[in-house]
Amino acid sequence: MLVALGLAMVATFMFLIMTKRATPVVALILIPTAFGLFAGAGLGISDMISDGIKELAPTAAMLFFAIIFFGIMIDVGLFDPIVRAVVRLVRNDPARLVVGTAVLAAIVSLDGDGSTTFIIVTSALLPLYLKLGVSPVVLTVTAGLANGTMNILPWGGPTARAASALKIDTSDVFVPMVPSLIAAMLVVLAFSYHLGVLERRRIGRIEIRESVLASVGSRNIPPVRSGGSAGSGGDSGESNESNAFSGVLDPNRATLRPKLLWANAALTIGLLAVLGADIVAIPVLFMIATGLALVINFPQVKDQQAAITRHSSSIVSVVAMVLAAAVLTGVFTGTGMVDALAHWLTGAIPDWMGPHLAIVAGLLSIPLTFLMSNDAFYYGVLPVLSETASKYGIDPAEMARASITGQPVHMQSPLVPAILLLVALAAVPLADHHKKVLWRAAVVSIVMLVVGCLVGAIPF
């Protein structure tokens, strides 16, 4: 009975999410509640959900303050010099332009918001692509690969989802995967260079005059309403942008703090260094860093409030999603559905496959996260796989690490609003984007999985 209810709950949840008949928040709250009550939880469902909230509160806090921190860094212009440097470094070589696109997309992806990344990249570089005859498809492929790879950052979405679904710390998932992330980014840069060389052969050398540089950024893009997230590497959450430079790269925006560039750079580098050293809890780290960023850049109380409000839509949608997930995880665990499903699945898996379930989870994450949302996969599928894998001595953290390797492919899915924004801004048909990006993204995912096995982060 519990197996049937568990499978029906997951299937109903995934169906509603994939068909967009319900938002993740609504589905995460109502579907588990209904199935939990049907399973006989009664008023005890309140305690189950409360336990789930306690488990997910640190993840919600981390996402809340990470979105604010990196949003502030974009507002005050920390990334603006990087954009200008990339534009000037490309000189007369299409290969440099494409590699520069990958570097810029990777750096800006540190904010965990795919939509913001794509707005900045297209705003800064699409005019160059168009003026110099380089295919915009190359831009979407390169930016999509870089952002999808960087999407495994703790505040990007999937890592936080995997950690919250399995009730483990995000640093336990991410830190051992740093070598895999580095290797995957090297593959992305190699793909970018190869695409640039192909463009060089097609159009020959190019010449960038100062007049072209001066015009970069002058191209207005029609208003868009974009979805992006710290919760999906860009696949949930919303923000408003009035044009390509509004609120992000407008050189005259009121939030710029050029005199504080080095202070903000030092603060960001320090945050990333402490994050990598894993000596302070990630939520605490981001809370302190955000407080410092607000005080340093906006001494006035009203300006601090305005800085937070600018990113409120992303904050509300992402944090609400995480807290709503407490209903699913709480009911799934409290009613015994997870245990029942795990025992059933354990009996269905051949004995020879059991010790390799981490690899199976990694390989499954490639197609499954493309065909379904991160919410459906990490809250519906991963807990079942992890519980089954525990019977073979595989730690939940190891399963979580394997599960995030499919993100380079996931970020190309038409279910991800950010990628739809990217192809729309670049005026590239999604089919043309998929023809060039999907096999490359699959290679990046497999490299990430293989390196994770080689360094011992994922058991083979």
C-alpha positions as CSV (number, residue, x, y, z in Angstrom):
1,M,0.0,0.0,0.0
2,L,2.7,2.5,0.9
3,V,4.7,1.6,-2.2
4,A,1.7,2.3,-4.4
5,L,0.9,5.5,-2.6
6,G,4.6,6.6,-2.8
7,L,4.8,6.0,-6.5
8,A,1.4,7.6,-7.1
9,M,2.5,10.7,-5.1
10,V,5.8,11.0,-7.0
11,A,4.0,10.5,-10.4
12,T,1.3,13.0,-9.6
13,F,3.8,15.6,-8.4
14,M,6.0,15.1,-11.5
15,F,3.0,15.2,-13.8
16,L,1.7,18.5,-12.4
17,I,5.2,20.1,-12.6
18,M,6.1,18.9,-16.0
19,T,2.7,19.8,-17.5
20,K,2.8,23.2,-15.7
21,R,-0.6,22.5,-14.2
22,A,0.8,23.7,-10.8
23,T,3.7,25.7,-9.6
24,P,6.4,23.8,-7.6
25,V,5.3,25.5,-4.4
26,V,1.6,24.4,-4.8
27,A,2.5,20.9,-5.9
28,L,5.1,20.5,-3.1
29,I,2.5,21.5,-0.4
30,L,-0.8,20.0,-1.6
31,I,0.1,16.7,-3.2
32,P,2.1,15.3,-0.2
33,T,-0.5,16.6,2.2
34,A,-3.3,14.8,0.4
35,F,-1.4,11.6,0.0
36,G,-0.2,11.7,3.6
37,L,-3.7,12.1,4.9
38,F,-4.9,9.2,2.7
39,A,-2.0,7.1,4.1
40,G,-3.5,7.6,7.6
41,A,-1.1,10.2,8.9
42,G,-4.0,12.2,10.5
43,L,-2.9,15.1,12.7
44,G,0.5,13.6,12.9
45,I,1.2,15.1,9.5
46,S,1.8,18.4,11.3
47,D,4.8,17.0,13.2
48,M,6.1,15.4,10.0
49,I,6.1,18.7,8.1
50,S,7.6,20.5,11.1
51,D,10.5,18.1,11.2
52,G,11.0,18.7,7.5
53,I,11.1,22.4,8.0
54,K,13.7,22.1,10.7
55,E,15.9,20.1,8.3
56,L,15.5,22.5,5.4
57,A,15.8,25.8,7.3
58,P,19.6,26.1,6.9
59,T,19.3,25.6,3.1
60,A,16.6,28.2,2.9
61,A,18.8,30.6,4.8
62,M,21.7,30.0,2.6
63,L,19.8,30.6,-0.6
64,F,18.1,33.7,0.9
65,F,21.4,35.5,1.6
66,A,23.4,34.1,-1.3
67,I,20.9,35.6,-3.7
68,I,21.1,39.0,-1.9
69,F,24.9,38.9,-1.8
70,F,25.6,38.2,-5.4
71,G,22.7,40.4,-6.5
72,I,24.4,43.3,-4.6
73,M,27.8,42.5,-6.3
74,I,26.1,42.8,-9.7
75,D,24.3,46.0,-8.6
76,V,27.4,47.8,-7.4
77,G,29.4,46.9,-10.6
78,L,31.8,44.2,-9.4
79,F,31.5,42.3,-12.7
80,D,31.5,45.4,-15.0
81,P,35.3,45.5,-15.4
82,I,35.3,41.8,-16.3
83,V,32.8,42.4,-19.0
84,R,34.8,45.3,-20.5
85,A,38.0,43.3,-20.2
86,V,36.5,40.3,-22.1
87,V,35.2,42.6,-24.8
88,R,38.7,44.1,-25.4
89,L,40.7,40.9,-25.0
90,V,38.9,39.2,-28.0
91,R,40.7,41.5,-30.4
92,N,40.5,40.0,-34.0
93,D,40.0,36.4,-33.2
94,P,36.6,34.6,-33.2
95,A,38.1,31.9,-31.1
96,R,39.0,34.4,-28.4
97,L,35.5,35.9,-28.6
98,V,33.9,32.5,-28.0
99,V,36.3,31.5,-25.2
100,G,35.7,34.9,-23.7
101,T,32.0,34.2,-23.8
102,A,32.5,31.0,-21.8
103,V,34.7,32.8,-19.2
104,L,32.2,35.6,-18.8
105,A,29.2,33.3,-18.5
106,A,31.1,31.2,-15.9
107,I,32.1,34.2,-13.8
108,V,28.7,35.8,-13.8
109,S,27.1,32.4,-13.0
110,L,28.6,32.8,-9.6
111,D,25.3,34.6,-8.7
112,G,23.4,31.4,-9.2
113,D,20.8,33.0,-11.5
114,G,20.8,31.7,-15.0
115,S,18.6,34.5,-16.3
116,T,20.9,37.3,-15.0
117,T,23.9,35.5,-16.5
118,F,22.3,35.3,-19.9
119,I,21.1,38.9,-19.8
120,I,24.6,40.1,-19.0
121,V,26.3,37.8,-21.6
122,T,24.0,38.7,-24.4
123,S,24.0,42.4,-23.5
124,A,27.8,42.6,-23.5
125,L,28.7,40.2,-26.4
126,L,25.7,39.7,-28.7
127,P,26.3,43.1,-30.5
128,L,29.9,41.9,-31.2
129,Y,28.7,38.6,-32.6
130,L,26.2,40.3,-34.9
131,K,28.6,43.1,-36.0
132,L,31.4,40.6,-36.7
133,G,29.4,37.9,-38.4
134,V,29.9,35.2,-35.7
135,S,26.9,32.9,-35.4
136,P,24.7,33.7,-32.3
137,V,24.1,30.0,-32.0
138,V,27.7,29.7,-30.8
139,L,27.0,32.3,-28.1
140,T,23.9,30.4,-26.8
141,V,25.8,27.0,-26.9
142,T,28.8,28.4,-25.1
143,A,26.9,30.4,-22.5
144,G,24.5,27.5,-21.9
145,L,27.3,25.0,-21.3
146,A,29.2,27.3,-18.9
147,N,26.1,28.2,-16.9
148,G,24.9,24.6,-16.8
149,T,28.3,23.4,-15.5
150,M,28.5,26.1,-12.9
151,N,24.9,25.3,-11.8
152,I,26.3,22.7,-9.3
153,L,27.4,25.6,-7.0
154,P,25.8,25.3,-3.6
155,W,23.6,28.3,-4.1
156,G,22.8,27.4,-7.8
157,G,19.9,25.1,-7.0
158,P,20.4,21.4,-7.7
159,T,23.1,21.0,-5.0
160,A,20.9,22.6,-2.4
161,R,17.9,20.5,-3.6
162,A,19.9,17.3,-3.4
163,A,21.2,18.2,0.1
164,S,17.8,19.2,1.4
165,A,16.1,16.2,-0.1
166,L,18.6,13.8,1.6
167,K,18.9,16.0,4.7
168,I,22.7,16.5,4.5
169,D,24.9,19.6,4.4
170,T,25.5,21.3,1.1
171,S,29.2,21.5,1.7
172,D,29.4,17.7,2.0
173,V,27.9,17.5,-1.5
174,F,29.8,20.3,-3.2
175,V,33.3,20.5,-1.8
176,P,34.4,17.0,-2.9
177,M,33.0,17.8,-6.4
178,V,35.3,20.8,-7.0
179,P,37.8,18.7,-9.0
180,S,34.9,17.5,-11.2
181,L,33.7,21.1,-11.6
182,I,37.2,22.2,-12.7
183,A,37.6,19.4,-15.2
184,A,34.1,20.0,-16.6
185,M,34.9,23.7,-17.1
186,L,38.1,22.8,-18.9
187,V,36.0,20.7,-21.3
188,V,33.6,23.6,-21.7
189,L,36.6,25.9,-22.6
190,A,37.9,23.3,-25.0
191,F,34.5,23.1,-26.7
192,S,34.3,26.9,-26.8
193,Y,37.7,27.2,-28.4
194,H,36.8,24.5,-31.0
195,L,33.6,26.4,-31.9
196,G,35.6,29.6,-32.2
197,V,38.1,27.9,-34.5
198,L,35.3,26.7,-36.7
199,E,33.9,30.3,-36.9
200,R,37.5,31.5,-37.7
201,R,37.7,29.2,-40.6
202,R,34.2,30.2,-41.8
203,I,34.6,34.0,-41.6
204,G,38.4,34.5,-41.3
205,R,40.1,37.0,-39.0
206,I,38.0,40.0,-37.8
207,E,38.9,43.5,-36.9
208,I,37.4,45.3,-33.9
209,R,37.6,49.1,-34.1
210,E,37.1,51.4,-31.2
211,S,33.9,52.5,-32.7
212,V,32.6,48.9,-32.5
213,L,33.7,48.7,-28.8
214,A,32.0,52.0,-28.1
215,S,28.8,50.7,-29.6
216,V,28.8,47.5,-27.5
217,G,26.0,47.8,-25.0
218,S,24.1,50.4,-27.0
219,R,21.7,47.8,-28.4
220,N,18.4,47.8,-26.5
221,I,16.6,44.6,-26.1
222,P,12.8,44.6,-25.7
223,P,11.5,44.2,-22.2
224,V,11.4,40.7,-20.9
225,R,10.1,39.0,-17.8
226,S,12.6,36.3,-17.0
227,G,12.6,33.3,-14.7
228,G,15.8,32.3,-13.0
229,S,17.0,31.1,-9.7
230,A,19.3,30.4,-7.1
231,G,17.2,27.4,-6.9
232,S,17.8,25.7,-10.3
233,G,21.0,27.2,-11.5
234,G,18.5,29.3,-13.0
235,D,15.3,27.3,-13.3
236,S,13.1,28.9,-10.8
237,G,12.5,32.4,-9.4
238,E,11.7,35.5,-11.3
239,S,13.2,38.9,-12.0
240,N,12.3,41.9,-14.1
241,E,14.6,43.6,-16.6
242,S,13.5,46.6,-18.6
243,N,16.3,46.1,-21.2
244,A,19.7,44.6,-21.7
245,F,21.4,47.0,-19.3
246,S,18.6,47.9,-16.9
247,G,19.8,47.0,-13.4
248,V,22.7,45.0,-14.6
249,L,25.1,46.7,-16.9
250,D,23.8,50.2,-17.2
251,P,26.9,52.4,-16.8
252,N,24.8,55.1,-15.3
253,R,22.9,53.1,-12.7
254,A,22.6,54.7,-9.3
255,T,23.8,51.5,-7.5
256,L,27.3,51.6,-8.9
257,R,30.1,51.9,-6.4
258,P,33.3,52.2,-8.4
259,K,35.3,53.5,-5.4
260,L,34.5,50.3,-3.5
261,L,35.5,47.9,-6.3
262,W,38.5,46.5,-4.5
263,A,36.6,46.2,-1.2
264,N,33.8,44.2,-2.9
265,A,36.3,42.1,-4.8
266,A,38.1,41.3,-1.5
267,L,34.9,40.4,0.2
268,T,33.8,38.1,-2.6
269,I,37.2,36.4,-2.8
270,G,37.3,36.0,0.9
271,L,33.8,34.5,0.9
272,L,34.7,32.0,-1.8
273,A,37.9,31.1,0.0
274,V,36.2,30.4,3.3
275,L,33.5,28.5,1.5
276,G,36.1,26.2,-0.1
277,A,37.9,25.7,3.2
278,D,34.6,24.5,4.7
279,I,35.4,26.1,8.1
280,V,32.2,28.0,8.6
281,A,28.6,26.8,7.9
282,I,27.5,28.1,4.5
283,P,24.3,29.8,5.8
284,V,26.2,31.6,8.5
285,L,29.0,32.6,6.0
286,F,26.5,34.1,3.6
287,M,24.6,35.9,6.3
288,I,27.8,37.6,7.5
289,A,29.0,38.4,4.0
290,T,25.6,39.9,3.1
291,G,25.5,42.0,6.2
292,L,29.0,43.4,5.3
293,A,28.1,44.0,1.7
294,L,25.0,46.0,2.7
295,V,26.9,48.1,5.2
296,I,29.9,48.7,2.9
297,N,27.9,49.6,-0.2
298,F,24.7,51.1,1.3
299,P,25.4,52.9,4.6
300,Q,21.9,54.4,4.6
301,V,19.1,52.2,6.0
302,K,16.7,53.1,3.1
303,D,19.3,52.1,0.5
304,Q,19.9,48.8,2.3
305,Q,16.2,48.0,2.2
306,A,16.1,49.0,-1.5
307,A,19.0,46.7,-2.2
308,I,17.1,43.7,-0.6
309,T,13.9,44.6,-2.3
310,R,15.4,44.6,-5.8
311,H,16.0,40.9,-5.5
312,S,12.8,40.1,-3.5
313,S,11.1,38.2,-6.3
314,S,13.9,35.7,-6.6
315,I,14.2,35.4,-2.9
316,V,10.5,34.8,-2.3
317,S,10.1,32.2,-5.0
318,V,13.3,30.2,-4.2
319,V,12.9,30.2,-0.4
320,A,9.2,29.4,-0.7
321,M,10.1,26.4,-2.9
322,V,12.6,25.1,-0.4
323,L,10.3,25.4,2.6
324,A,7.4,23.9,0.6
325,A,9.7,21.0,-0.1
326,A,9.6,20.3,3.6
327,V,6.1,19.0,3.2
328,L,7.2,16.5,0.6
329,T,10.3,15.3,2.4
330,G,8.5,15.3,5.8
331,V,5.5,13.2,4.6
332,F,7.7,10.9,2.4
333,T,9.8,10.0,5.5
334,G,7.2,10.3,8.2
335,T,4.7,8.0,6.6
336,G,7.3,5.3,5.8
337,M,6.9,5.7,2.1
338,V,10.6,6.1,1.5
339,D,11.4,2.9,3.4
340,A,8.7,1.0,1.6
341,L,9.8,2.2,-1.8
342,A,13.4,1.5,-1.0
343,H,12.7,-2.1,0.0
344,W,10.6,-2.6,-3.1
345,L,13.2,-1.0,-5.4
346,T,16.0,-3.0,-3.7
347,G,14.2,-6.2,-4.6
348,A,13.8,-5.1,-8.3
349,I,17.5,-4.1,-8.8
350,P,19.8,-6.9,-9.8
351,D,22.4,-7.7,-7.2
352,W,25.3,-6.9,-9.5
353,M,23.9,-3.3,-10.0
354,G,23.4,-2.5,-6.3
355,P,27.0,-1.5,-5.5
356,H,27.1,0.8,-8.6
357,L,23.9,2.7,-7.8
358,A,25.8,6.0,-7.5
359,I,26.9,5.6,-11.2
360,V,23.4,4.6,-12.1
361,A,22.0,7.8,-10.4
362,G,24.6,9.9,-12.3
363,L,23.7,8.5,-15.6
364,L,20.0,8.7,-14.9
365,S,20.3,12.3,-14.0
366,I,21.3,13.2,-17.5
367,P,18.1,12.3,-19.3
368,L,15.7,12.6,-16.3
369,T,16.7,16.2,-15.4
370,F,16.3,17.2,-19.0
371,L,12.8,15.7,-19.2
372,M,11.7,16.9,-15.8
373,S,12.3,19.8,-13.5
374,N,15.0,19.7,-10.8
375,D,12.2,19.7,-8.2
376,A,10.7,16.5,-9.6
377,F,14.0,14.7,-9.8
378,Y,15.6,15.8,-6.6
379,Y,12.5,15.6,-4.4
380,G,10.8,12.7,-6.2
381,V,13.4,10.4,-7.6
382,L,16.7,10.9,-5.7
383,P,15.4,10.1,-2.2
384,V,14.2,6.7,-3.4
385,L,17.5,5.9,-5.2
386,S,19.5,7.0,-2.1
387,E,17.5,4.9,0.3
388,T,18.0,1.9,-1.9
389,A,21.7,2.7,-2.3
390,S,22.1,2.8,1.5
391,K,21.4,-0.9,1.6
392,Y,24.6,-1.4,-0.3
393,G,26.7,0.9,1.9
394,I,26.5,4.0,-0.4
395,D,26.3,7.2,1.6
396,P,23.6,9.8,0.8
397,A,26.2,12.4,0.1
398,E,27.8,10.2,-2.5
399,M,24.4,9.7,-4.2
400,A,23.8,13.5,-4.1
401,R,27.2,14.2,-5.7
402,A,26.4,11.8,-8.5
403,S,23.0,13.2,-9.0
404,I,24.2,16.8,-9.8
405,T,26.4,15.7,-12.7
406,G,23.5,15.9,-15.1
407,Q,23.1,19.7,-14.7
408,P,24.9,20.7,-17.9
409,V,22.2,18.8,-19.8
410,H,19.4,19.9,-17.5
411,M,20.1,23.6,-18.2
412,Q,19.4,23.1,-21.9
413,S,15.9,21.7,-21.2
414,P,12.9,23.7,-22.6
415,L,11.5,23.3,-19.1
416,V,14.1,25.8,-17.9
417,P,12.9,29.4,-18.3
418,A,16.5,30.8,-18.3
419,I,17.5,28.9,-21.5
420,L,14.3,30.1,-23.2
421,L,15.3,33.6,-22.3
422,L,18.8,33.1,-23.7
423,V,17.6,31.8,-27.1
424,A,15.0,34.6,-27.2
425,L,17.5,37.3,-26.6
426,A,19.9,35.9,-29.1
427,A,17.1,35.3,-31.6
428,V,18.2,31.6,-32.0
429,P,15.7,28.8,-32.6
430,L,15.7,26.4,-29.7
431,A,16.1,23.5,-32.2
432,D,19.3,25.0,-33.6
433,H,20.6,25.4,-30.1
434,H,19.8,21.8,-29.2
435,K,21.5,20.4,-32.3
436,K,24.8,21.9,-31.2
437,V,24.6,21.8,-27.4
438,L,23.0,18.6,-26.3
439,W,25.8,16.1,-27.2
440,R,28.4,18.5,-25.8
441,A,26.5,18.9,-22.6
442,A,26.2,15.2,-22.3
443,V,30.0,14.9,-22.7
444,V,30.6,17.5,-20.0
445,S,28.2,15.6,-17.6
446,I,30.0,12.3,-18.2
447,V,33.4,13.9,-17.6
448,M,32.1,15.4,-14.4
449,L,30.8,11.9,-13.3
450,V,34.1,10.1,-14.3
451,V,36.3,12.6,-12.5
452,G,34.1,12.4,-9.5
453,C,34.8,8.6,-9.5
454,L,38.5,9.0,-10.0
455,V,38.9,11.4,-7.1
456,G,36.8,9.2,-4.8
457,A,33.9,11.6,-4.4
458,I,31.5,9.1,-6.2
459,P,31.9,5.4,-5.5
460,F,32.3,3.2,-8.5
